[in-house]
């Protein structure tokens, strides 16, 4: 059982039993609760803390937990209706309202209810995360001199140098001074968008694309303009037309294992993307989120766009989060010229710096012998899970869903559904059947050309759970009539 659901269940049971105790009476000890419910001491502590936050119990260090003397006083709910007018008036004169739909992001962040198979997640399953290596790295980092001191605002020099080598490749195209350490990839994307485009300006995006980027753009007052992509990446002929028609000065793309389509930008399009952007006097924000999620059977990967760009057209974003843990939020933002100075200023104003213990831990982790072993383990596991999901789809839904492109990196498959499919109804039916999936609508900045579904295979526990998840998905297809001619 997941820790979160164990805490909720224990808290629920204790809440229902409170009437058995008089106000001020002591509850059973933590040891008794551990033995009775066969849970960990941490679970007991968290359940009691939840009840204490509700004002139902009082915890006294060294003495135990006691029923509260009286129920917590209920405060009259405030009237916040005035905020609707204030927020509406604030955005009335803006070219792009700053109200943000974060549903597409929350779909990949929210933990599913207990018993639901997670095929909509955006992170590795805990069984694939390098927990022991991260724990050892954290312990070593804590012993480093000055580990809790204030770091340089740009990041630790050694970590910046490591990212520069990773991004620039063997040619040494990037220097450590070109790199800023960020609090993960999402933070780096937000900084890049705010720094390179003025509020109200258009920004070109692949279609479909990552919902978190669309949300960040809109939250910054930008107008996402879609540029269609196919199985070879963004359509560069349409990219040139989009620059001319919109006047945009920024294009955001994922050249490697694009989310959600999984495409790798074709060799003939790589140089064309930079050429077209340079001709338009624009920046290319390269979101290299999945380079370390390559599958075992993949051919050699292409270099980053930043490695082939000496003129500062490309602003590169990457992160260690996807390949490690959602909580290791350490990433990098690489740029050249005046753009770097602006991005540096925005990051300092927004967050000062990334906490030094996290940076030290990341540095210890990527320098340890366990790091390459972890990369190999994940590469093999992702290939196995990709094939297991494809096999399950072929067996359970052979005529109801099409996979236009099978990627050799990343953590998901992009399914084309039959015309007329109600994605929201299908996703709701899937959740009732016990499997969480991601509908395709949030991945489009404008009206989608067809219905889609994104299925992740990294957040499930393994091939058996993936197969069961697709069996449950078949139930949802049957309930909604999806795929019936």
Secondary structure, DSSP 8 states (H G I E B T S, - for coil): --HHHHHHHHHHHHHHHGGGS-TT-B---HHHHHHHHT--HHHHHHHHHHHHHTTSEEEETTTEEEE-SS----------THHHHHHHHHHTT-SS------HHHHHHHS---TT-EESS--S--TTTS-HHHHHHHHHHHHTSTTTTS---TT--HHHHHHHHHHHHTTTT-S-GGGEEEESSHHHHHHHHHHHHS-TT-EEEEEES--HHHHHHHHHTT-EEEEEEEETTEE-HHHHHHHHHHH--SEEEE--SS-TTT-----HHHHHHHHHHHHHTT-EEEEE-TTGGGB-TT-------TGGG-TTS-EEEEEESTTTS-TT---EEEE--THHHHHHHHHHHHHHS---HHHHHHHHHHHTSHHHHHHHHHHHHHHHHHHHHHHHHHHHH-TTTEEES---SBSSEEEEEE-TT--HHHHHHHHHHHTEE-EESGGG-SS--SS-EEEEESSSSSSHHHHHHHHHHHHHHHHHHTTT--
